[in-house]
């Protein structure tokens, strides 16, 4: 299920709108979120990293 939600955005940008430089990275949040010491904004309000 990794990359499932972002695949819709990839499809629209790449196939429907013809953007050439579009990538969908399979690791996405699962990989980034498991790293130690990387910035992650939490809570109801938008944060800055």
N, CA, C and O atoms as a GROMACS GRO file, in nm:
protein
  196
    1UNK      N    1   0.081  -0.120   0.000
    1UNK     CA    2   0.000   0.000   0.000
    1UNK      C    3   0.085   0.126   0.000
    1UNK      O    4   0.031   0.236  -0.008
    2UNK      N    5   0.215   0.110   0.009
    2UNK     CA    6   0.302   0.227   0.006
    2UNK      C    7   0.295   0.290  -0.133
    2UNK      O    8   0.308   0.220  -0.234
    3UNK      N    9   0.275   0.419  -0.137
    3UNK     CA   10   0.268   0.489  -0.265
    3UNK      C   11   0.130   0.485  -0.328
    3UNK      O   12   0.111   0.537  -0.438
    4UNK      N   13   0.034   0.424  -0.262
    4UNK     CA   14  -0.100   0.411  -0.319
    4UNK      C   15  -0.166   0.547  -0.341
    4UNK      O   16  -0.218   0.574  -0.449
    5UNK      N   17  -0.165   0.631  -0.238
    5UNK     CA   18  -0.231   0.762  -0.252
    5UNK      C   19  -0.155   0.852  -0.348
    5UNK      O   20  -0.217   0.923  -0.428
    6UNK      N   21  -0.023   0.849  -0.343
    6UNK     CA   22   0.054   0.938  -0.431
    6UNK      C   23   0.049   0.893  -0.576
    6UNK      O   24   0.078   0.973  -0.665
    7UNK      N   25   0.012   0.769  -0.602
    7UNK     CA   26   0.005   0.722  -0.740
    7UNK      C   27  -0.103   0.795  -0.818
    7UNK      O   28  -0.091   0.812  -0.940
    8UNK      N   29  -0.208   0.838  -0.751
    8UNK     CA   30  -0.313   0.915  -0.819
    8UNK      C   31  -0.258   1.049  -0.867
    8UNK      O   32  -0.284   1.092  -0.979
    9UNK      N   33  -0.183   1.115  -0.780
    9UNK     CA   34  -0.122   1.243  -0.817
    9UNK      C   35  -0.022   1.224  -0.929
    9UNK      O   36  -0.019   1.303  -1.023
   10UNK      N   37   0.059   1.118  -0.921
   10UNK     CA   38   0.154   1.088  -1.028
   10UNK      C   39   0.081   1.071  -1.161
   10UNK      O   40   0.123   1.128  -1.262
   11UNK      N   41  -0.026   0.994  -1.162
   11UNK     CA   42  -0.101   0.968  -1.285
   11UNK      C   43  -0.154   1.096  -1.347
   11UNK      O   44  -0.141   1.117  -1.468
   12UNK      N   45  -0.212   1.182  -1.266
   12UNK     CA   46  -0.267   1.308  -1.318
   12UNK      C   47  -0.157   1.395  -1.375
   12UNK      O   48  -0.169   1.446  -1.487
   13UNK      N   49  -0.048   1.413  -1.299
   13UNK     CA   50   0.061   1.499  -1.346
   13UNK      C   51   0.128   1.443  -1.470
   13UNK      O   52   0.151   1.516  -1.567
   14UNK      N   53   0.160   1.316  -1.470
   14UNK     CA   54   0.238   1.254  -1.577
   14UNK      C   55   0.152   1.224  -1.700
   14UNK      O   56   0.186   1.264  -1.811
   15UNK      N   57   0.043   1.154  -1.681
   15UNK     CA   58  -0.035   1.104  -1.793
   15UNK      C   59  -0.140   1.203  -1.845
   15UNK      O   60  -0.158   1.215  -1.966
   16UNK      N   61  -0.208   1.272  -1.756
   16UNK     CA   62  -0.314   1.362  -1.800
   16UNK      C   63  -0.263   1.501  -1.833
   16UNK      O   64  -0.309   1.563  -1.929
   17UNK      N   65  -0.168   1.551  -1.753
   17UNK     CA   66  -0.118   1.687  -1.775
   17UNK      C   67   0.014   1.691  -1.852
   17UNK      O   68   0.060   1.798  -1.889
   18UNK      N   69   0.074   1.575  -1.876
   18UNK     CA   70   0.194   1.568  -1.960
   18UNK      C   71   0.322   1.620  -1.897
   18UNK      O   72   0.414   1.656  -1.970
   19UNK      N   73   0.330   1.627  -1.765
   19UNK     CA   74   0.452   1.672  -1.700
   19UNK      C   75   0.561   1.566  -1.716
   19UNK      O   76   0.537   1.448  -1.687
   20UNK      N   77   0.678   1.605  -1.762
   20UNK     CA   78   0.783   1.509  -1.794
   20UNK      C   79   0.862   1.462  -1.671
   20UNK      O   80   0.899   1.345  -1.663
   21UNK      N   81   0.886   1.550  -1.576
   21UNK     CA   82   0.975   1.519  -1.464
   21UNK      C   83   0.895   1.486  -1.338
   21UNK      O   84   0.901   1.560  -1.239
   22UNK      N   85   0.819   1.377  -1.341
   22UNK     CA   86   0.737   1.337  -1.227
   22UNK      C   87   0.782   1.198  -1.183
   22UNK      O   88   0.794   1.107  -1.265
   23UNK      N   89   0.806   1.182  -1.054
   23UNK     CA   90   0.848   1.054  -0.999
   23UNK      C   91   0.757   1.017  -0.882
   23UNK      O   92   0.706   1.105  -0.813
   24UNK      N   93   0.738   0.889  -0.859
   24UNK     CA   94   0.665   0.841  -0.743
   24UNK      C   95   0.759   0.750  -0.666
   24UNK      O   96   0.790   0.639  -0.710
   25UNK      N   97   0.805   0.797  -0.550
   25UNK     CA   98   0.902   0.723  -0.471
   25UNK      C   99   0.829   0.624  -0.381
   25UNK      O  100   0.745   0.663  -0.300
   26UNK      N  101   0.861   0.497  -0.395
   26UNK     CA  102   0.789   0.390  -0.324
   26UNK      C  103   0.809   0.395  -0.173
   26UNK      O  104   0.717   0.359  -0.099
   27UNK      N  105   0.924   0.438  -0.124
   27UNK     CA  106   0.948   0.440   0.020
   27UNK      C  107   0.866   0.543   0.093
   27UNK      O  108   0.818   0.517   0.204
   28UNK      N  109   0.849   0.658   0.035
   28UNK     CA  110   0.771   0.771   0.084
   28UNK      C  111   0.774   0.787   0.236
   28UNK      O  112   0.881   0.776   0.297
   29UNK      N  113   0.659   0.812   0.297
   29UNK     CA  114   0.652   0.844   0.439
   29UNK      C  115   0.697   0.728   0.527
   29UNK      O  116   0.756   0.750   0.633
   30UNK      N  117   0.672   0.605   0.485
   30UNK     CA  118   0.711   0.489   0.566
   30UNK      C  119   0.860   0.487   0.590
   30UNK      O  120   0.905   0.461   0.701
   31UNK      N  121   0.937   0.515   0.487
   31UNK     CA  122   1.083   0.516   0.500
   31UNK      C  123   1.130   0.639   0.577
   31UNK      O  124   1.212   0.628   0.668
   32UNK      N  125   1.078   0.757   0.541
   32UNK     CA  126   1.119   0.881   0.606
   32UNK      C  127   1.082   0.880   0.754
   32UNK      O  128   1.162   0.920   0.839
   33UNK      N  129   0.961   0.835   0.785
   33UNK     CA  130   0.912   0.836   0.922
   33UNK      C  131   0.986   0.741   1.015
   33UNK      O  132   0.979   0.756   1.137
   34UNK      N  133   1.056   0.643   0.960
   34UNK     CA  134   1.129   0.549   1.044
   34UNK      C  135   1.271   0.597   1.074
   34UNK      O  136   1.342   0.534   1.154
   35UNK      N  137   1.315   0.707   1.013
   35UNK     CA  138   1.447   0.761   1.039
   35UNK      C  139   1.448   0.833   1.174
   35UNK      O  140   1.348   0.890   1.215
   36UNK      N  141   1.560   0.829   1.242
   36UNK     CA  142   1.574   0.893   1.372
   36UNK      C  143   1.632   1.033   1.353
   36UNK      O  144   1.729   1.051   1.280
   37UNK      N  145   1.572   1.132   1.418
   37UNK     CA  146   1.626   1.267   1.417
   37UNK      C  147   1.585   1.353   1.299
   37UNK      O  148   1.641   1.461   1.280
   38UNK      N  149   1.488   1.309   1.220
   38UNK     CA  150   1.442   1.392   1.108
   38UNK      C  151   1.323   1.475   1.155
   38UNK      O  152   1.249   1.432   1.243
   39UNK      N  153   1.303   1.594   1.097
   39UNK     CA  154   1.194   1.680   1.142
   39UNK      C  155   1.057   1.624   1.101
   39UNK      O  156   1.036   1.584   0.987
   40UNK      N  157   0.965   1.624   1.199
   40UNK     CA  158   0.828   1.582   1.175
   40UNK      C  159   0.738   1.679   1.251
   40UNK      O  160   0.749   1.690   1.373
   41UNK      N  161   0.649   1.748   1.181
   41UNK     CA  162   0.556   1.841   1.245
   41UNK      C  163   0.434   1.763   1.293
   41UNK      O  164   0.376   1.686   1.217
   42UNK      N  165   0.396   1.783   1.420
   42UNK     CA  166   0.282   1.714   1.479
   42UNK      C  167   0.179   1.814   1.527
   42UNK      O  168   0.211   1.930   1.550
   43UNK      N  169   0.056   1.770   1.543
   43UNK     CA  170  -0.049   1.853   1.600
   43UNK      C  171  -0.144   1.908   1.495
   43UNK      O  172  -0.132   1.879   1.376
   44UNK      N  173  -0.238   1.989   1.542
   44UNK     CA  174  -0.342   2.044   1.456
   44UNK      C  175  -0.293   2.160   1.370
   44UNK      O  176  -0.343   2.181   1.260
   45UNK      N  177  -0.196   2.234   1.420
   45UNK     CA  178  -0.146   2.351   1.349
   45UNK      C  179  -0.029   2.312   1.259
   45UNK      O  180   0.052   2.227   1.296
   46UNK      N  181  -0.019   2.373   1.140
   46UNK     CA  182   0.097   2.346   1.054
   46UNK      C  183   0.226   2.385   1.125
   46UNK      O  184   0.230   2.485   1.197
   47UNK      N  185   0.328   2.309   1.105
   47UNK     CA  186   0.456   2.338   1.169
   47UNK      C  187   0.562   2.372   1.068
   47UNK      O  188   0.536   2.374   0.947
   48UNK      N  189   0.681   2.400   1.117
   48UNK     CA  190   0.795   2.423   1.030
   48UNK      C  191   0.903   2.324   1.067
   48UNK      O  192   0.917   2.286   1.183
   49UNK      N  193   0.979   2.284   0.968
   49UNK     CA  194   1.086   2.188   0.993
   49UNK      C  195   1.220   2.255   0.981
   49UNK      O  196   1.323   2.191   0.999
   0.00000   0.00000   0.00000
